[in-house]
Amino acid sequence: MTDLDTFAALLTPEGRALLDELRHLDAADELTAATRLRRDHPAPLVSAAIGQAQLRRRAAAKFGADAQRMYFTPNGVEQSTRTSVAAHRAARLAGLGVRTLADLCCGIGGDALALARAGIRVLAVDRDPLACAAARANAEALGLAELIEVRCAEVTEVDTAGYDAVFVDPARRSRPRGGRIFDPEAYSPPLSWAVEAARTAPYAALKIAPGVPHEALPEDAETEWISDAGDVKEAVLWFGAGTGGGRRATLLPSGASLLGAGLPDPEPGPVGGWLYEPDGAVIRAHLVADVAQEVGGRLIDPTIAYVTADQLVPTRYATAYAITDVLPFNVKKLKALLRERGVGVAVIKKRGSAVEPEELRRKLKLGGPHSCTVFLTRVAGAPTMLLGHPAADAA
């Protein structure tokens, strides 16, 4: 059986029954279940069902409860957009008035599903027949088939005229090894092609790697970096009237969104009573200066993305810490101080330091009822230790 034949078998009543039976099994029980199931079902179908059950478990982190009804490929699990991020993008497109959209490089359809749920009619295109089969199955499984047309084709050959918007999610992993691609022109299709396709549509969104060099970003697009629960997930190039320009950081699940004002980097200065750790999306977007202005702060070092201030000012774009100690880096001094204060739990953060937190933790041999946050960093170029507590704990 080919991959497509096996996948089609999973969609039959027999295949669905197998998947339902495997849904509640732990990974440790799969071997026993496989032996039992092969007595009554073809071995390739049982293997495919077990593989699909494993993919569903992995996909739950991105798709939540929907994962148990969806169909995946290994690449689809790795490269698809998590539901929270896809829903944010779909809501923004719907807010721009988009009602029809061409989703190019749709994969297993994660973004198409979110777009359809936002009321947008989607043409979902991919050149991989297996990914297209999964996208069709997912649209059907989630009751969205009427809004999603899946087409297996080369995206560069698809006519997107007549659609309100284009969304492109180029492949950013090499084949067959799957390593990350960092050169935007090595994407499939290349970023330059995606940008030109975007410029022909009333609106467009291009998903790119969050580590893309800023010099590679087109000036006529707004670039939005998106984090979810503090973890930077992706960057998006937005084209079209109303999308503006410049750089934006959006933090999920709150939806807080910071559009940069083009501020110069603030001057560094001495460490005050409060330290702000900007969200990763803020740092990627080069908007630390905007956060510093919001809290009336300054950098601790020209090359370090920590902001310090003398007073606590609430901000949605950074985590605040009350600083109790500012010390030159010295392991013996730190160990003695933490022991004296009865610190048994230390959250060790580093930025601009070569010290590995886990190696330091082993040397500290902590013990006691109290906790502390330790920042390993540089202040005015000198290796420094900052000790403190999250603002909520300090309050």
Buried (B, 14 or more C-beta within 10 A) or exposed (E): EEEEEBBBBBBEEBBEEBBEBBEEBEEEEBEEBBEEBBEEBBEEBBBBBBBBBBBBBBBBEBBEEBBBBBBBBEBBBBBBBBBBBBBBBBBBBBEBEBEBBBBBBBBBBBBBBBBBBBEBBBBBBBBBEBBBBBBBBBBBBBEBBEBBBBBBEEBEEBEBEEBBBBBBBBBBBEEEEEEEBEEBEEBBBBBEBBBEBBBEBBBBBBBBBBEBEEEEBBEEBBBBBBBBEEEBBBBBBBBBEEBEBBBBBBBBEEEBBBBBEEBEEBEBBEBBBBBBBBBBBBBBBBBBBBBBBBBEBBBBBEEBBBBBBBEBBEBBBBBBBBBBBBEEBEEEEBBEBBBEBEBEEBEBBBBBBEBEBEEBEEEBEBEBEEBBBBBBBBBBEEBBBBBBBBBEEBE
